[in-house]
Amino acid sequence: MPLLHHAVIRLAEVCGDVVVVLGPDGPEPVVPPGAPVRFARDPEPAQGPLAGLYAGLLAVRTDHALVAAGDMPELRTAVLLEMLKVAAEASVDAVTLGDGDRFRPLPCVVRRGPANEAAHTLLHAGTRRLRDLFDALPNAVIDEDTWVALDPERRTLFDVDEASDLPDG
């Protein structure tokens, strides 16, 4: 099963609409049958993760967007639901997961309107780092103890950077 399938399946378990952001010219990947997937395109190649998030936010139809990378195959539904719950209850524009004395930018939940505006401003200022978005938005960080109780093996943060990251790699 392609790597993207795993992330899409986990996101579809908690979201009625999954937007996959692609480069400007790449083919649409095969997605799990029946998954509620739509595609958005980066207008320019190689502009970084903030530009990809911005392209995705332009396609989102809900107030909040749950954001993950396609190379995060082991997202845990309970953690994603907790993130959405905090986003709905807290007076913030972003929700991230604590990891030691920092937070991880992905997965995250962002309020579409403020995140869209902040990403637009940052991109026009030449900023491309996703982490900078969270400096521009009120961010609730779910403490590590809370989310790790839902995912004791911390698999939600696992991402695949190289083939050797995979069990058979």
Stockholm file with secondary structure:
# STOCKHOLM 1.0

chainA/1-169         MPLLHHAVIRLAEVCGDVVVVLGPDGPEPVVPPGAPVRFARDPEPAQGPLAGLYAGLLAVRTDHALVAAGDMPELRTAVLLEMLKVAAEASVDAVTLGDGDRFRPLPCVVRRGPANEAAHTLLHAGTRRLRDLFDALPNAVIDEDTWVALDPERRTLFDVDEASDLPDG
#=GR chainA/1-169 SS CCHHHHHHHHHHHHCSCEEEEECSSCCCCCCCTTCCEEEEECSSTTCCHHHHHHHHHHHCCSSEEEECCTTCTTCCHHHHHHHHHHHHHSSCSEEEEEETTEEEEEEEEEEHHHHHHHHHHHHHTTCCCTHHHHHHSCEEEECHHHHHHHCTTCGGGCCCSSGGGSTTC
#=GC SS_cons         CCHHHHHHHHHHHHCSCEEEEECSSCCCCCCCTTCCEEEEECSSTTCCHHHHHHHHHHHCCSSEEEECCTTCTTCCHHHHHHHHHHHHHSSCSEEEEEETTEEEEEEEEEEHHHHHHHHHHHHHTTCCCTHHHHHHSCEEEECHHHHHHHCTTCGGGCCCSSGGGSTTC
//
